[in-house]
Amino acid sequence: MALQLTDDQKKMLNDKNFAHIATINKDGSPQVSPVWVGFDGTHVIINSEDKRRKVRNLKRDARVSLSVLDSANPYHYIEIRGKVVEITPRGGDDGIDAFAKKYMGVDKYPMNKPGDVRVVIKILPEHIAGQ
């Protein structure tokens, strides 16, 4: 069951704040990546290229942790632990374009290369902490 985020936590996810996502490598070691992040009302949303290590890790082991720092005050943060409930290419290109608008102020994500497959990753929060 998904936890309900406070209005402040939702704002942190919907504002122009970066997140760091931690996944688990095949050998059990952690892997961390900075990501753009959003919230759809239930799920934390990230977007990635399907070929990235974090995506491979999440397809194998759906457990994930994210930390999101307030860009205006890095002492204000949230940590979210949960499980990936969906990884899909549906909406992947539109999703990265929406993130590019949010984070870069451009209509189209400029770093896609021919053959890139963007995926939407939906994370169901199971634990939320922060200050």
N, C-alpha and C positions, 0 to 999 in steps of 0.2 A: 504494500500500500504506500502510495506517495505521501510524503509529508507536505503540509501546507507551508509555504514560504510567507514570511511577513512582507508587508508592503516595502519595507526598507531592503530586504533581501532581493525581492523582485526588481526593485530599482537598480540595485548593484548589477544584476545580470543584464538588464536592458540598457543601462548607460554604457558609455564608451570605456569600459574597463576590460583589461586583459585578464585572462585566467591561465593557470598552469594546470594541466591535466596529467595525472599519474596513472600509468597502466603497468601491467605485469608482463615482463618478458618471459619467453618460453623457459628460461633457466631459473625463473623465480625472482630475478633482480628487477628493481623498479626502473621505469623509463618515464621521463617527464618532458612535456612539450608546452610551450606557450601557445595559446589558441584564442581566437575570437569566440565570444560566447553570447548566447541569447536565452530567452525563456518563452515558451509557448503557452504558459498558463498551467501546465502540468510538468513538462519535461525541460531540463536544461538541454540546450541545443548547441552543438558544435558542427563544424563542417571541415572536411579534410579530403585530400586525394586518397582514393582507394588503396594506392600502393604504399602508403606511409606505414611505418612500424606501429604507430599507435592504433591504427585501424586493424592491422593484422593481430595485434595483441588483444584488442577488444572483441574481435571475432572468435578468438580462442578462449578468452576469459573475460566475462562481461563486467567484472568488478572494476570500479574506477573511483578516483578521488580528484576533486578540483579545488583549487583555492583561487579566489577572486579578490584582488586588491582594489580598493577605491583609488582611482587615479589622482584624486584631489587630496587624499589622506591615507597613505599606505598602512597606517595603524588601524584603519577600519577595513575589515576583511570578512569574508565568509569562506567556510570550508564545507564542501558538500561531498558526501560519500553516497554511492548508489550503484545501480546496475544499468548497463546499456540494454534497452528494450528493443531498439531498432537501429539498423544500419542500412540505409537505402540510397540508391542513386536518384530516386524520385525526388525532384526538387533540389538536387545538389547544385546545379548551375545557378538557379534562381537564388538559392540560399547564400551562396558565396557572393553573388552580386549584391544582395541585401546587406551582408556583412561589410562589403567593400564600401557601400554607401555610408553605413554607420561609422566605420573606423577610418576610412580614407577620404570620404566626401566625393567619391566617384560613382558613376552609375554602373560600371562594368568592372569586374575584377580583372586587373591588368596582367596578372602573372600566370594565367592558364596557358598551357601549351597544347598543341594538337595531340589528341589522344588521352589527355588527362580525364579521369573519371572522378567527379566530385561526389561525395556521399554526405548525407545528413545523418548525424549520430544523435539519437534521443536517449537521454539519461534520466532515469527515474530516481529522484532523491530519496534516500533512506535514512540519512543522518545529516543534520545541519548544525554547524557551530560557527563561532566567530565573535567579533567585537566591533 
